[in-house]
Amino acid sequence: MPRRFVIIVLDSVGIGALPDAHLFGDEGSDTLGNLSRAFPDGLRLPNMAKLGLGNIADLRGVPPRPDAIGAWGKCAEKSMAKDTTLGHWEIAGVISEQPFPTYPHGFPPEIIEEFERRTGRKILGNIPASGTEIIQKLGDEHVRTGRPIVYTSADSVFQIAAHEEVIPLEELYRMCEIAREILDGPHRVGRVIARPFVGTSGNYTRTRNRKDFSVPPPRPTILDRLADAGFATIGIGKIGDIFAHRGLTKEVHTGPNEKGIIATIQELHEASDGLIFTNLVDTDMIYGHRNDTVGYRQSLEEFDSYLPKIMECLRSEDILVITADHGCDPTTPSTDHSREYVPLLAYSPRMAHGVNLGTRETFADTAATVASYFGISWDGPGSSYLDSLV
């Protein structure tokens, strides 16, 4: 019988600091917990609460539900990281013992000089910065000189910001390809990111034409295994970019979360079998990195309001998993990702009752569960929780 497994990643929705969070400067980070306590009425997420969200941790506005209909738990990250790429890779069954390199003081001269030589443009910046702030700070000079803005963050990223009317998208993307070629060996960053923006002085805004150039996973993921076995593997949102377009039989690129949610529902109507893997990025990109607690809560509420529609599309054999890739606590002074547990909610229409999945040792338990569900061999990390769902 055809069956589907749906993974929805709520980008950056962590649920409490990991024991080693102090090594990353993230003591006290608790994206969902702190966010819930930032409002008198807490979070308004009745549908995720029905699955068991409030059973995972103490969340204001989301009380525990003894009658929860889903499975609930939380996952620790084994990869030594707190970034999008390695978080998603681990969900898909690849644990990275070595983090990607980061550049708290900017990139070394040999990288920048080679980039300038090959692109034919001098750069601005080369500092760690908030993307929304650096385009306001250097945007005018960029428009005047045509020099792209290069910056990084606490994550392993080489980001290039350019006004779409100054450096056309095609050229910006080509510049990212050049940077991706240069950034190899000891400087092999996780992602090179095109960050186009528009607007005028004092009012520059980033557009939805962002594009990520990721390194491919070093080993086969559950996506590769499924595709090799003849199953559909559908990536929605930035999943294709994260996995360097590997192991996917179909990619659906979306913008705002609502479009990603609608695309997921559409694929549930159309896909006969296989894995649907969705990333919903707004909580991270738009709200987490800007410490926008109001927007973050509204984004979570938007997803929660659509959850019944997603669940209605599930066939009796289907499984839905909702999780995250790292934290990005909007209530702390930091605007960077945070080293946190991530929530794990699972549901299948044939579940007889709610189940406590406990604290999982790795995000890769989901990859192992997918393998068990589709009956394919899996020699990667993780322990399946499939038996708890059926």
Summary of the structure (lengths in Angstrom):
residues: 390
radius of gyration: 20.5
end to end distance: 15.4
largest distance: 64.1
contacts: 1408
relative contact order: 0.22
helix: 35%
strand: 21%
